[in-house]
Amino acid sequence: MPTRKKKSRNNGDTQLDEGSVSGGFKPVAVERGKKFAAYDKNGKLIILGYNRRIVQEYADAQSKIRSE
């Protein structure tokens, strides 16, 4: 008897609305459920985490490092 192949779940495009994040020169922190995400001025993800303060501090530090 042949074994059946299980189909994987289709989660869709999980990054569907991340491209629409617009920011100035400061990184932008956005809440996504229980997590916080920080994006740079081009909309690229910098960090993802559970604590907004830590995410924002890390993103600010990275923006200073990347701008130099």
PDBQT receptor file of N, H, CA, C and O in Angstrom, charges set to zero:
ATOM      1  N   MET A   1       0.842  -1.175   0.000  1.00  0.00    +0.000 N 
ATOM      2  CA  MET A   1       0.000   0.000   0.000  1.00  0.00    +0.000 C 
ATOM      3  C   MET A   1       0.898   1.252   0.000  1.00  0.00    +0.000 C 
ATOM      4  O   MET A   1       1.786   1.367   0.845  1.00  0.00    +0.000 OA
ATOM      5  N   PRO A   2       0.679   2.174  -0.923  1.00  0.00    +0.000 N 
ATOM      6  CA  PRO A   2       1.531   3.371  -0.981  1.00  0.00    +0.000 C 
ATOM      7  C   PRO A   2       1.254   4.318   0.183  1.00  0.00    +0.000 C 
ATOM      8  O   PRO A   2       0.126   4.424   0.666  1.00  0.00    +0.000 OA
ATOM      9  N   THR A   3       2.298   4.993   0.615  1.00  0.00    +0.000 N 
ATOM     10  H   THR A   3       3.214   4.907   0.222  1.00  0.00    +0.000 HD
ATOM     11  CA  THR A   3       2.135   5.972   1.696  1.00  0.00    +0.000 C 
ATOM     12  C   THR A   3       1.647   7.288   1.118  1.00  0.00    +0.000 C 
ATOM     13  O   THR A   3       1.991   7.658  -0.005  1.00  0.00    +0.000 OA
ATOM     14  N   ARG A   4       0.862   7.968   1.883  1.00  0.00    +0.000 N 
ATOM     15  H   ARG A   4       0.583   7.668   2.795  1.00  0.00    +0.000 HD
ATOM     16  CA  ARG A   4       0.331   9.258   1.424  1.00  0.00    +0.000 C 
ATOM     17  C   ARG A   4       1.297  10.370   1.790  1.00  0.00    +0.000 C 
ATOM     18  O   ARG A   4       1.919  10.372   2.852  1.00  0.00    +0.000 OA
ATOM     19  N   LYS A   5       1.392  11.283   0.895  1.00  0.00    +0.000 N 
ATOM     20  H   LYS A   5       0.887  11.282   0.032  1.00  0.00    +0.000 HD
ATOM     21  CA  LYS A   5       2.232  12.456   1.154  1.00  0.00    +0.000 C 
ATOM     22  C   LYS A   5       1.357  13.530   1.791  1.00  0.00    +0.000 C 
ATOM     23  O   LYS A   5       0.332  13.921   1.233  1.00  0.00    +0.000 OA
ATOM     24  N   LYS A   6       1.769  13.999   2.956  1.00  0.00    +0.000 N 
ATOM     25  H   LYS A   6       2.602  13.682   3.409  1.00  0.00    +0.000 HD
ATOM     26  CA  LYS A   6       1.003  15.047   3.637  1.00  0.00    +0.000 C 
ATOM     27  C   LYS A   6       1.274  16.388   2.975  1.00  0.00    +0.000 C 
ATOM     28  O   LYS A   6       2.412  16.718   2.639  1.00  0.00    +0.000 OA
ATOM     29  N   LYS A   7       0.218  17.143   2.798  1.00  0.00    +0.000 N 
ATOM     30  H   LYS A   7      -0.706  16.875   3.071  1.00  0.00    +0.000 HD
ATOM     31  CA  LYS A   7       0.384  18.481   2.233  1.00  0.00    +0.000 C 
ATOM     32  C   LYS A   7       0.732  19.455   3.349  1.00  0.00    +0.000 C 
ATOM     33  O   LYS A   7       0.190  19.380   4.452  1.00  0.00    +0.000 OA
ATOM     34  N   SER A   8       1.625  20.346   3.052  1.00  0.00    +0.000 N 
ATOM     35  H   SER A   8       2.065  20.407   2.156  1.00  0.00    +0.000 HD
ATOM     36  CA  SER A   8       1.974  21.356   4.042  1.00  0.00    +0.000 C 
ATOM     37  C   SER A   8       0.948  22.479   4.013  1.00  0.00    +0.000 C 
ATOM     38  O   SER A   8       0.297  22.727   2.998  1.00  0.00    +0.000 OA
ATOM     39  N   ARG A   9       0.821  23.140   5.139  1.00  0.00    +0.000 N 
ATOM     40  H   ARG A   9       1.349  22.939   5.963  1.00  0.00    +0.000 HD
ATOM     41  CA  ARG A   9      -0.112  24.269   5.207  1.00  0.00    +0.000 C 
ATOM     42  C   ARG A   9       0.446  25.447   4.426  1.00  0.00    +0.000 C 
ATOM     43  O   ARG A   9       1.650  25.704   4.446  1.00  0.00    +0.000 OA
ATOM     44  N   ASN A  10      -0.421  26.145   3.753  1.00  0.00    +0.000 N 
ATOM     45  H   ASN A  10      -1.398  25.935   3.737  1.00  0.00    +0.000 HD
ATOM     46  CA  ASN A  10      -0.013  27.343   3.044  1.00  0.00    +0.000 C 
ATOM     47  C   ASN A  10      -0.256  28.534   3.966  1.00  0.00    +0.000 C 
ATOM     48  O   ASN A  10      -1.399  28.894   4.245  1.00  0.00    +0.000 OA
ATOM     49  N   ASN A  11       0.823  29.131   4.431  1.00  0.00    +0.000 N 
ATOM     50  H   ASN A  11       1.752  28.838   4.204  1.00  0.00    +0.000 HD
ATOM     51  CA  ASN A  11       0.717  30.281   5.326  1.00  0.00    +0.000 C 
ATOM     52  C   ASN A  11       0.579  31.587   4.564  1.00  0.00    +0.000 C 
ATOM     53  O   ASN A  11       0.449  32.648   5.175  1.00  0.00    +0.000 OA
ATOM     54  N   GLY A  12       0.604  31.525   3.268  1.00  0.00    +0.000 N 
ATOM     55  H   GLY A  12       0.709  30.663   2.772  1.00  0.00    +0.000 HD
ATOM     56  CA  GLY A  12       0.495  32.744   2.472  1.00  0.00    +0.000 C 
ATOM     57  C   GLY A  12       1.782  33.544   2.538  1.00  0.00    +0.000 C 
ATOM     58  O   GLY A  12       2.815  33.039   2.978  1.00  0.00    +0.000 OA
ATOM     59  N   ASP A  13       1.719  34.750   2.113  1.00  0.00    +0.000 N 
ATOM     60  H   ASP A  13       0.880  35.160   1.756  1.00  0.00    +0.000 HD
ATOM     61  CA  ASP A  13       2.876  35.630   2.158  1.00  0.00    +0.000 C 
ATOM     62  C   ASP A  13       2.884  36.335   3.501  1.00  0.00    +0.000 C 
ATOM     63  O   ASP A  13       2.098  37.255   3.725  1.00  0.00    +0.000 OA
ATOM     64  N   THR A  14       3.769  35.912   4.398  1.00  0.00    +0.000 N 
ATOM     65  H   THR A  14       4.408  35.164   4.215  1.00  0.00    +0.000 HD
ATOM     66  CA  THR A  14       3.795  36.489   5.742  1.00  0.00    +0.000 C 
ATOM     67  C   THR A  14       4.363  37.899   5.748  1.00  0.00    +0.000 C 
ATOM     68  O   THR A  14       4.177  38.636   6.717  1.00  0.00    +0.000 OA
ATOM     69  N   GLN A  15       5.047  38.281   4.691  1.00  0.00    +0.000 N 
ATOM     70  H   GLN A  15       5.198  37.682   3.904  1.00  0.00    +0.000 HD
ATOM     71  CA  GLN A  15       5.630  39.612   4.619  1.00  0.00    +0.000 C 
ATOM     72  C   GLN A  15       4.820  40.524   3.717  1.00  0.00    +0.000 C 
ATOM     73  O   GLN A  15       5.357  41.464   3.130  1.00  0.00    +0.000 OA
ATOM     74  N   LEU A  16       3.557  40.256   3.607  1.00  0.00    +0.000 N 
ATOM     75  H   LEU A  16       3.120  39.493   4.084  1.00  0.00    +0.000 HD
ATOM     76  CA  LEU A  16       2.694  40.965   2.676  1.00  0.00    +0.000 C 
ATOM     77  C   LEU A  16       2.659  42.459   2.923  1.00  0.00    +0.000 C 
ATOM     78  O   LEU A  16       2.825  43.233   1.980  1.00  0.00    +0.000 OA
ATOM     79  N   ASP A  17       2.448  42.896   4.159  1.00  0.00    +0.000 N 
ATOM     80  H   ASP A  17       2.312  42.268   4.925  1.00  0.00    +0.000 HD
ATOM     81  CA  ASP A  17       2.282  44.318   4.411  1.00  0.00    +0.000 C 
ATOM     82  C   ASP A  17       3.541  44.976   4.968  1.00  0.00    +0.000 C 
ATOM     83  O   ASP A  17       3.475  46.135   5.376  1.00  0.00    +0.000 OA
ATOM     84  N   GLU A  18       4.677  44.294   5.003  1.00  0.00    +0.000 N 
ATOM     85  H   GLU A  18       4.730  43.352   4.671  1.00  0.00    +0.000 HD
ATOM     86  CA  GLU A  18       5.896  44.913   5.506  1.00  0.00    +0.000 C 
ATOM     87  C   GLU A  18       6.493  45.905   4.509  1.00  0.00    +0.000 C 
ATOM     88  O   GLU A  18       7.222  46.812   4.911  1.00  0.00    +0.000 OA
ATOM     89  N   GLY A  19       6.204  45.752   3.245  1.00  0.00    +0.000 N 
ATOM     90  H   GLY A  19       5.612  45.015   2.919  1.00  0.00    +0.000 HD
ATOM     91  CA  GLY A  19       6.764  46.646   2.245  1.00  0.00    +0.000 C 
ATOM     92  C   GLY A  19       6.143  48.028   2.269  1.00  0.00    +0.000 C 
ATOM     93  O   GLY A  19       6.693  48.965   1.690  1.00  0.00    +0.000 OA
ATOM     94  N   SER A  20       5.018  48.166   2.925  1.00  0.00    +0.000 N 
ATOM     95  H   SER A  20       4.572  47.405   3.396  1.00  0.00    +0.000 HD
ATOM     96  CA  SER A  20       4.338  49.450   2.947  1.00  0.00    +0.000 C 
ATOM     97  C   SER A  20       4.767  50.331   4.119  1.00  0.00    +0.000 C 
ATOM     98  O   SER A  20       4.202  51.406   4.321  1.00  0.00    +0.000 OA
ATOM     99  N   VAL A  21       5.753  49.893   4.887  1.00  0.00    +0.000 N 
ATOM    100  H   VAL A  21       6.213  49.020   4.723  1.00  0.00    +0.000 HD
ATOM    101  CA  VAL A  21       6.213  50.680   6.033  1.00  0.00    +0.000 C 
ATOM    102  C   VAL A  21       7.078  51.812   5.522  1.00  0.00    +0.000 C 
ATOM    103  O   VAL A  21       8.105  51.588   4.881  1.00  0.00    +0.000 OA
ATOM    104  N   SER A  22       6.654  53.026   5.812  1.00  0.00    +0.000 N 
ATOM    105  H   SER A  22       5.820  53.208   6.332  1.00  0.00    +0.000 HD
ATOM    106  CA  SER A  22       7.454  54.170   5.402  1.00  0.00    +0.000 C 
ATOM    107  C   SER A  22       8.018  54.840   6.646  1.00  0.00    +0.000 C 
ATOM    108  O   SER A  22       7.325  54.996   7.651  1.00  0.00    +0.000 OA
ATOM    109  N   GLY A  23       9.256  55.225   6.568  1.00  0.00    +0.000 N 
ATOM    110  H   GLY A  23       9.819  55.098   5.752  1.00  0.00    +0.000 HD
ATOM    111  CA  GLY A  23       9.874  55.841   7.725  1.00  0.00    +0.000 C 
ATOM    112  C   GLY A  23      10.745  57.001   7.310  1.00  0.00    +0.000 C 
ATOM    113  O   GLY A  23      11.113  57.126   6.142  1.00  0.00    +0.000 OA
ATOM    114  N   GLY A  24      11.071  57.842   8.256  1.00  0.00    +0.000 N 
ATOM    115  H   GLY A  24      10.772  57.740   9.205  1.00  0.00    +0.000 HD
ATOM    116  CA  GLY A  24      11.977  58.940   7.998  1.00  0.00    +0.000 C 
ATOM    117  C   GLY A  24      13.398  58.440   8.140  1.00  0.00    +0.000 C 
ATOM    118  O   GLY A  24      13.758  57.395   7.597  1.00  0.00    +0.000 OA
ATOM    119  N   PHE A  25      14.202  59.190   8.869  1.00  0.00    +0.000 N 
ATOM    120  H   PHE A  25      13.909  60.039   9.310  1.00  0.00    +0.000 HD
ATOM    121  CA  PHE A  25      15.579  58.785   9.086  1.00  0.00    +0.000 C 
ATOM    122  C   PHE A  25      15.716  57.947  10.344  1.00  0.00    +0.000 C 
ATOM    123  O   PHE A  25      16.710  57.242  10.516  1.00  0.00    +0.000 OA
ATOM    124  N   LYS A  26      14.726  58.017  11.226  1.00  0.00    +0.000 N 
ATOM    125  H   LYS A  26      13.919  58.589  11.086  1.00  0.00    +0.000 HD
ATOM    126  CA  LYS A  26      14.734  57.210  12.431  1.00  0.00    +0.000 C 
ATOM    127  C   LYS A  26      14.088  55.866  12.148  1.00  0.00    +0.000 C 
ATOM    128  O   LYS A  26      13.142  55.790  11.364  1.00  0.00    +0.000 OA
ATOM    129  N   PRO A  27      14.587  54.792  12.777  1.00  0.00    +0.000 N 
ATOM    130  CA  PRO A  27      13.922  53.494  12.606  1.00  0.00    +0.000 C 
ATOM    131  C   PRO A  27      12.509  53.528  13.178  1.00  0.00    +0.000 C 
ATOM    132  O   PRO A  27      12.241  54.228  14.155  1.00  0.00    +0.000 OA
ATOM    133  N   VAL A  28      11.628  52.783  12.574  1.00  0.00    +0.000 N 
ATOM    134  H   VAL A  28      11.846  52.215  11.780  1.00  0.00    +0.000 HD
ATOM    135  CA  VAL A  28      10.231  52.748  12.988  1.00  0.00    +0.000 C 
ATOM    136  C   VAL A  28       9.962  51.403  13.667  1.00  0.00    +0.000 C 
ATOM    137  O   VAL A  28      10.286  50.356  13.107  1.00  0.00    +0.000 OA
ATOM    138  N   ALA A  29       9.370  51.422  14.874  1.00  0.00    +0.000 N 
ATOM    139  H   ALA A  29       9.108  52.273  15.329  1.00  0.00    +0.000 HD
ATOM    140  CA  ALA A  29       8.997  50.199  15.579  1.00  0.00    +0.000 C 
ATOM    141  C   ALA A  29       7.502  49.977  15.400  1.00  0.00    +0.000 C 
ATOM    142  O   ALA A  29       6.695  50.871  15.655  1.00  0.00    +0.000 OA
ATOM    143  N   VAL A  30       7.145  48.775  14.960  1.00  0.00    +0.000 N 
ATOM    144  H   VAL A  30       7.801  48.049  14.754  1.00  0.00    +0.000 HD
ATOM    145  CA  VAL A  30       5.755  48.426  14.675  1.00  0.00    +0.000 C 
ATOM    146  C   VAL A  30       5.387  47.192  15.491  1.00  0.00    +0.000 C 
ATOM    147  O   VAL A  30       6.180  46.257  15.601  1.00  0.00    +0.000 OA
ATOM    148  N   GLU A  31       4.180  47.191  16.064  1.00  0.00    +0.000 N 
ATOM    149  H   GLU A  31       3.535  47.950  15.974  1.00  0.00    +0.000 HD
ATOM    150  CA  GLU A  31       3.729  46.031  16.835  1.00  0.00    +0.000 C 
ATOM    151  C   GLU A  31       3.033  45.047  15.908  1.00  0.00    +0.000 C 
ATOM    152  O   GLU A  31       2.163  45.429  15.125  1.00  0.00    +0.000 OA
ATOM    153  N   ARG A  32       3.419  43.783  15.998  1.00  0.00    +0.000 N 
ATOM    154  H   ARG A  32       4.126  43.472  16.633  1.00  0.00    +0.000 HD
ATOM    155  CA  ARG A  32       2.815  42.703  15.208  1.00  0.00    +0.000 C 
ATOM    156  C   ARG A  32       2.416  41.597  16.175  1.00  0.00    +0.000 C 
ATOM    157  O   ARG A  32       3.218  40.717  16.490  1.00  0.00    +0.000 OA
ATOM    158  N   GLY A  33       1.188  41.646  16.639  1.00  0.00    +0.000 N 
ATOM    159  H   GLY A  33       0.537  42.361  16.383  1.00  0.00    +0.000 HD
ATOM    160  CA  GLY A  33       0.736  40.668  17.632  1.00  0.00    +0.000 C 
ATOM    161  C   GLY A  33       1.437  40.918  18.949  1.00  0.00    +0.000 C 
ATOM    162  O   GLY A  33       1.296  41.989  19.538  1.00  0.00    +0.000 OA
ATOM    163  N   LYS A  34       2.195  39.932  19.418  1.00  0.00    +0.000 N 
ATOM    164  H   LYS A  34       2.310  39.062  18.939  1.00  0.00    +0.000 HD
ATOM    165  CA  LYS A  34       2.954  40.093  20.659  1.00  0.00    +0.000 C 
ATOM    166  C   LYS A  34       4.376  40.569  20.400  1.00  0.00    +0.000 C 
ATOM    167  O   LYS A  34       5.104  40.885  21.340  1.00  0.00    +0.000 OA
ATOM    168  N   LYS A  35       4.779  40.623  19.130  1.00  0.00    +0.000 N 
ATOM    169  H   LYS A  35       4.188  40.366  18.366  1.00  0.00    +0.000 HD
ATOM    170  CA  LYS A  35       6.148  40.984  18.787  1.00  0.00    +0.000 C 
ATOM    171  C   LYS A  35       6.226  42.417  18.277  1.00  0.00    +0.000 C 
ATOM    172  O   LYS A  35       5.236  42.991  17.823  1.00  0.00    +0.000 OA
ATOM    173  N   PHE A  36       7.427  42.978  18.362  1.00  0.00    +0.000 N 
ATOM    174  H   PHE A  36       8.231  42.512  18.731  1.00  0.00    +0.000 HD
ATOM    175  CA  PHE A  36       7.713  44.298  17.823  1.00  0.00    +0.000 C 
ATOM    176  C   PHE A  36       8.787  44.162  16.758  1.00  0.00    +0.000 C 
ATOM    177  O   PHE A  36       9.746  43.408  16.921  1.00  0.00    +0.000 OA
ATOM    178  N   ALA A  37       8.619  44.892  15.675  1.00  0.00    +0.000 N 
ATOM    179  H   ALA A  37       7.840  45.505  15.543  1.00  0.00    +0.000 HD
ATOM    180  CA  ALA A  37       9.582  44.866  14.586  1.00  0.00    +0.000 C 
ATOM    181  C   ALA A  37      10.065  46.283  14.337  1.00  0.00    +0.000 C 
ATOM    182  O   ALA A  37       9.280  47.229  14.393  1.00  0.00    +0.000 OA
ATOM    183  N   ALA A  38      11.350  46.434  14.062  1.00  0.00    +0.000 N 
ATOM    184  H   ALA A  38      11.988  45.665  14.016  1.00  0.00    +0.000 HD
ATOM    185  CA  ALA A  38      11.917  47.740  13.745  1.00  0.00    +0.000 C 
ATOM    186  C   ALA A  38      12.401  47.723  12.305  1.00  0.00    +0.000 C 
ATOM    187  O   ALA A  38      13.070  46.785  11.874  1.00  0.00    +0.000 OA
ATOM    188  N   TYR A  39      12.054  48.774  11.565  1.00  0.00    +0.000 N 
ATOM    189  H   TYR A  39      11.510  49.536  11.916  1.00  0.00    +0.000 HD
ATOM    190  CA  TYR A  39      12.398  48.893  10.155  1.00  0.00    +0.000 C 
ATOM    191  C   TYR A  39      13.236  50.144   9.938  1.00  0.00    +0.000 C 
ATOM    192  O   TYR A  39      13.049  51.148  10.626  1.00  0.00    +0.000 OA
ATOM    193  N   ASP A  40      14.167  50.085   8.974  1.00  0.00    +0.000 N 
ATOM    194  H   ASP A  40      14.318  49.270   8.416  1.00  0.00    +0.000 HD
ATOM    195  CA  ASP A  40      14.944  51.271   8.639  1.00  0.00    +0.000 C 
ATOM    196  C   ASP A  40      14.173  52.147   7.655  1.00  0.00    +0.000 C 
ATOM    197  O   ASP A  40      13.012  51.872   7.353  1.00  0.00    +0.000 OA
ATOM    198  N   LYS A  41      14.817  53.201   7.156  1.00  0.00    +0.000 N 
ATOM    199  H   LYS A  41      15.760  53.425   7.401  1.00  0.00    +0.000 HD
ATOM    200  CA  LYS A  41      14.124  54.147   6.277  1.00  0.00    +0.000 C 
ATOM    201  C   LYS A  41      13.726  53.540   4.938  1.00  0.00    +0.000 C 
ATOM    202  O   LYS A  41      12.832  54.059   4.269  1.00  0.00    +0.000 OA
ATOM    203  N   ASN A  42      14.382  52.440   4.534  1.00  0.00    +0.000 N 
ATOM    204  H   ASN A  42      15.108  52.019   5.078  1.00  0.00    +0.000 HD
ATOM    205  CA  ASN A  42      14.045  51.778   3.274  1.00  0.00    +0.000 C 
ATOM    206  C   ASN A  42      13.000  50.691   3.445  1.00  0.00    +0.000 C 
ATOM    207  O   ASN A  42      12.604  50.057   2.466  1.00  0.00    +0.000 OA
ATOM    208  N   GLY A  43      12.543  50.462   4.676  1.00  0.00    +0.000 N 
ATOM    209  H   GLY A  43      12.865  50.976   5.471  1.00  0.00    +0.000 HD
ATOM    210  CA  GLY A  43      11.549  49.433   4.935  1.00  0.00    +0.000 C 
ATOM    211  C   GLY A  43      12.131  48.071   5.219  1.00  0.00    +0.000 C 
ATOM    212  O   GLY A  43      11.390  47.091   5.295  1.00  0.00    +0.000 OA
ATOM    213  N   LYS A  44      13.467  47.978   5.383  1.00  0.00    +0.000 N 
ATOM    214  H   LYS A  44      14.069  48.774   5.322  1.00  0.00    +0.000 HD
ATOM    215  CA  LYS A  44      14.101  46.701   5.687  1.00  0.00    +0.000 C 
ATOM    216  C   LYS A  44      14.004  46.413   7.180  1.00  0.00    +0.000 C 
ATOM    217  O   LYS A  44      14.145  47.312   8.010  1.00  0.00    +0.000 OA
ATOM    218  N   LEU A  45      13.762  45.144   7.508  1.00  0.00    +0.000 N 
ATOM    219  H   LEU A  45      13.648  44.414   6.834  1.00  0.00    +0.000 HD
ATOM    220  CA  LEU A  45      13.660  44.718   8.894  1.00  0.00    +0.000 C 
ATOM    221  C   LEU A  45      15.031  44.778   9.559  1.00  0.00    +0.000 C 
ATOM    222  O   LEU A  45      16.001  44.232   9.032  1.00  0.00    +0.000 OA
ATOM    223  N   ILE A  46      15.118  45.439  10.713  1.00  0.00    +0.000 N 
ATOM    224  H   ILE A  46      14.331  45.883  11.141  1.00  0.00    +0.000 HD
ATOM    225  CA  ILE A  46      16.356  45.520  11.469  1.00  0.00    +0.000 C 
ATOM    226  C   ILE A  46      16.368  44.473  12.566  1.00  0.00    +0.000 C 
ATOM    227  O   ILE A  46      17.325  43.709  12.689  1.00  0.00    +0.000 OA
ATOM    228  N   ILE A  47      15.300  44.433  13.371  1.00  0.00    +0.000 N 
ATOM    229  H   ILE A  47      14.522  45.053  13.271  1.00  0.00    +0.000 HD
ATOM    230  CA  ILE A  47      15.231  43.513  14.505  1.00  0.00    +0.000 C 
ATOM    231  C   ILE A  47      13.777  43.173  14.794  1.00  0.00    +0.000 C 
ATOM    232  O   ILE A  47      12.868  43.962  14.534  1.00  0.00    +0.000 OA
ATOM    233  N   LEU A  48      13.583  41.975  15.341  1.00  0.00    +0.000 N 
ATOM    234  H   LEU A  48      14.321  41.335  15.553  1.00  0.00    +0.000 HD
ATOM    235  CA  LEU A  48      12.271  41.497  15.735  1.00  0.00    +0.000 C 
ATOM    236  C   LEU A  48      12.388  40.974  17.158  1.00  0.00    +0.000 C 
ATOM    237  O   LEU A  48      13.276  40.172  17.446  1.00  0.00    +0.000 OA
ATOM    238  N   GLY A  49      11.503  41.416  18.062  1.00  0.00    +0.000 N 
ATOM    239  H   GLY A  49      10.782  42.068  17.829  1.00  0.00    +0.000 HD
ATOM    240  CA  GLY A  49      11.584  40.972  19.443  1.00  0.00    +0.000 C 
ATOM    241  C   GLY A  49      10.304  41.208  20.206  1.00  0.00    +0.000 C 
ATOM    242  O   GLY A  49       9.333  41.735  19.663  1.00  0.00    +0.000 OA
ATOM    243  N   TYR A  50      10.301  40.810  21.485  1.00  0.00    +0.000 N 
ATOM    244  H   TYR A  50      11.090  40.381  21.926  1.00  0.00    +0.000 HD
ATOM    245  CA  TYR A  50       9.116  40.913  22.328  1.00  0.00    +0.000 C 
ATOM    246  C   TYR A  50       9.085  42.155  23.201  1.00  0.00    +0.000 C 
ATOM    247  O   TYR A  50       8.025  42.499  23.724  1.00  0.00    +0.000 OA
ATOM    248  N   ASN A  51      10.201  42.835  23.379  1.00  0.00    +0.000 N 
ATOM    249  H   ASN A  51      11.062  42.555  22.954  1.00  0.00    +0.000 HD
ATOM    250  CA  ASN A  51      10.264  44.007  24.243  1.00  0.00    +0.000 C 
ATOM    251  C   ASN A  51      10.467  45.251  23.380  1.00  0.00    +0.000 C 
ATOM    252  O   ASN A  51      11.495  45.379  22.714  1.00  0.00    +0.000 OA
ATOM    253  N   ARG A  52       9.502  46.164  23.385  1.00  0.00    +0.000 N 
ATOM    254  H   ARG A  52       8.667  46.059  23.926  1.00  0.00    +0.000 HD
ATOM    255  CA  ARG A  52       9.563  47.336  22.515  1.00  0.00    +0.000 C 
ATOM    256  C   ARG A  52      10.774  48.220  22.814  1.00  0.00    +0.000 C 
ATOM    257  O   ARG A  52      11.422  48.723  21.896  1.00  0.00    +0.000 OA
ATOM    258  N   ARG A  53      11.074  48.404  24.081  1.00  0.00    +0.000 N 
ATOM    259  H   ARG A  53      10.548  47.995  24.827  1.00  0.00    +0.000 HD
ATOM    260  CA  ARG A  53      12.191  49.276  24.459  1.00  0.00    +0.000 C 
ATOM    261  C   ARG A  53      13.515  48.726  23.923  1.00  0.00    +0.000 C 
ATOM    262  O   ARG A  53      14.326  49.475  23.378  1.00  0.00    +0.000 OA
ATOM    263  N   ILE A  54      13.729  47.429  24.077  1.00  0.00    +0.000 N 
ATOM    264  H   ILE A  54      13.070  46.820  24.520  1.00  0.00    +0.000 HD
ATOM    265  CA  ILE A  54      14.969  46.817  23.597  1.00  0.00    +0.000 C 
ATOM    266  C   ILE A  54      15.046  46.887  22.076  1.00  0.00    +0.000 C 
ATOM    267  O   ILE A  54      16.104  47.183  21.521  1.00  0.00    +0.000 OA
ATOM    268  N   VAL A  55      13.938  46.619  21.405  1.00  0.00    +0.000 N 
ATOM    269  H   VAL A  55      13.078  46.379  21.856  1.00  0.00    +0.000 HD
ATOM    270  CA  VAL A  55      13.902  46.682  19.942  1.00  0.00    +0.000 C 
ATOM    271  C   VAL A  55      14.227  48.094  19.464  1.00  0.00    +0.000 C 
ATOM    272  O   VAL A  55      15.012  48.269  18.531  1.00  0.00    +0.000 OA
ATOM    273  N   GLN A  56      13.625  49.103  20.101  1.00  0.00    +0.000 N 
ATOM    274  H   GLN A  56      12.988  48.961  20.859  1.00  0.00    +0.000 HD
ATOM    275  CA  GLN A  56      13.849  50.488  19.693  1.00  0.00    +0.000 C 
ATOM    276  C   GLN A  56      15.290  50.918  19.954  1.00  0.00    +0.000 C 
ATOM    277  O   GLN A  56      15.893  51.581  19.110  1.00  0.00    +0.000 OA
ATOM    278  N   GLU A  57      15.854  50.552  21.113  1.00  0.00    +0.000 N 
ATOM    279  H   GLU A  57      15.364  50.013  21.798  1.00  0.00    +0.000 HD
ATOM    280  CA  GLU A  57      17.241  50.919  21.422  1.00  0.00    +0.000 C 
ATOM    281  C   GLU A  57      18.223  50.277  20.452  1.00  0.00    +0.000 C 
ATOM    282  O   GLU A  57      19.162  50.929  19.994  1.00  0.00    +0.000 OA
ATOM    283  N   TYR A  58      18.013  49.004  20.137  1.00  0.00    +0.000 N 
ATOM    284  H   TYR A  58      17.251  48.474  20.509  1.00  0.00    +0.000 HD
ATOM    285  CA  TYR A  58      18.891  48.309  19.203  1.00  0.00    +0.000 C 
ATOM    286  C   TYR A  58      18.798  48.930  17.810  1.00  0.00    +0.000 C 
ATOM    287  O   TYR A  58      19.815  49.117  17.140  1.00  0.00    +0.000 OA
ATOM    288  N   ALA A  59      17.589  49.247  17.380  1.00  0.00    +0.000 N 
ATOM    289  H   ALA A  59      16.764  49.095  17.924  1.00  0.00    +0.000 HD
ATOM    290  CA  ALA A  59      17.392  49.840  16.060  1.00  0.00    +0.000 C 
ATOM    291  C   ALA A  59      18.057  51.216  15.977  1.00  0.00    +0.000 C 
ATOM    292  O   ALA A  59      18.660  51.553  14.959  1.00  0.00    +0.000 OA
ATOM    293  N   ASP A  60      17.947  52.010  17.046  1.00  0.00    +0.000 N 
ATOM    294  H   ASP A  60      17.457  51.736  17.873  1.00  0.00    +0.000 HD
ATOM    295  CA  ASP A  60      18.597  53.316  17.061  1.00  0.00    +0.000 C 
ATOM    296  C   ASP A  60      20.110  53.174  16.986  1.00  0.00    +0.000 C 
ATOM    297  O   ASP A  60      20.774  53.926  16.273  1.00  0.00    +0.000 OA
ATOM    298  N   ALA A  61      20.658  52.207  17.724  1.00  0.00    +0.000 N 
ATOM    299  H   ALA A  61      20.118  51.596  18.304  1.00  0.00    +0.000 HD
ATOM    300  CA  ALA A  61      22.104  51.974  17.698  1.00  0.00    +0.000 C 
ATOM    301  C   ALA A  61      22.553  51.507  16.317  1.00  0.00    +0.000 C 
ATOM    302  O   ALA A  61      23.595  51.941  15.824  1.00  0.00    +0.000 OA
ATOM    303  N   GLN A  62      21.784  50.635  15.695  1.00  0.00    +0.000 N 
ATOM    304  H   GLN A  62      20.938  50.282  16.095  1.00  0.00    +0.000 HD
ATOM    305  CA  GLN A  62      22.134  50.149  14.362  1.00  0.00    +0.000 C 
ATOM    306  C   GLN A  62      22.065  51.259  13.317  1.00  0.00    +0.000 C 
ATOM    307  O   GLN A  62      22.876  51.288  12.391  1.00  0.00    +0.000 OA
ATOM    308  N   SER A  63      21.109  52.167  13.456  1.00  0.00    +0.000 N 
ATOM    309  H   SER A  63      20.450  52.143  14.209  1.00  0.00    +0.000 HD
ATOM    310  CA  SER A  63      21.006  53.255  12.488  1.00  0.00    +0.000 C 
ATOM    311  C   SER A  63      22.204  54.182  12.598  1.00  0.00    +0.000 C 
ATOM    312  O   SER A  63      22.658  54.723  11.589  1.00  0.00    +0.000 OA
ATOM    313  N   LYS A  64      22.730  54.378  13.816  1.00  0.00    +0.000 N 
ATOM    314  H   LYS A  64      22.362  53.939  14.636  1.00  0.00    +0.000 HD
ATOM    315  CA  LYS A  64      23.942  55.194  13.974  1.00  0.00    +0.000 C 
ATOM    316  C   LYS A  64      25.149  54.499  13.373  1.00  0.00    +0.000 C 
ATOM    317  O   LYS A  64      25.985  55.138  12.735  1.00  0.00    +0.000 OA
ATOM    318  N   ILE A  65      25.245  53.191  13.575  1.00  0.00    +0.000 N 
ATOM    319  H   ILE A  65      24.566  52.671  14.093  1.00  0.00    +0.000 HD
ATOM    320  CA  ILE A  65      26.374  52.427  13.026  1.00  0.00    +0.000 C 
ATOM    321  C   ILE A  65      26.318  52.403  11.497  1.00  0.00    +0.000 C 
ATOM    322  O   ILE A  65      27.341  52.583  10.835  1.00  0.00    +0.000 OA
ATOM    323  N   ARG A  66      25.139  52.184  10.943  1.00  0.00    +0.000 N 
ATOM    324  H   ARG A  66      24.308  52.038  11.480  1.00  0.00    +0.000 HD
ATOM    325  CA  ARG A  66      24.989  52.080   9.501  1.00  0.00    +0.000 C 
ATOM    326  C   ARG A  66      25.153  53.404   8.789  1.00  0.00    +0.000 C 
ATOM    327  O   ARG A  66      25.524  53.425   7.616  1.00  0.00    +0.000 OA
ATOM    328  N   SER A  67      24.887  54.511   9.466  1.00  0.00    +0.000 N 
ATOM    329  H   SER A  67      24.585  54.493  10.419  1.00  0.00    +0.000 HD
ATOM    330  CA  SER A  67      24.998  55.819   8.814  1.00  0.00    +0.000 C 
ATOM    331  C   SER A  67      26.436  56.322   8.770  1.00  0.00    +0.000 C 
ATOM    332  O   SER A  67      26.749  57.225   7.995  1.00  0.00    +0.000 OA
ATOM    333  N   GLU A  68      27.308  55.756   9.582  1.00  0.00    +0.000 N 
ATOM    334  H   GLU A  68      27.054  55.021  10.212  1.00  0.00    +0.000 HD
ATOM    335  CA  GLU A  68      28.704  56.213   9.610  1.00  0.00    +0.000 C 
ATOM    336  C   GLU A  68      29.518  55.620   8.500  1.00  0.00    +0.000 C 
ATOM    337  O   GLU A  68      30.710  55.906   8.386  1.00  0.00    +0.000 OA
TER     338      GLU A  68
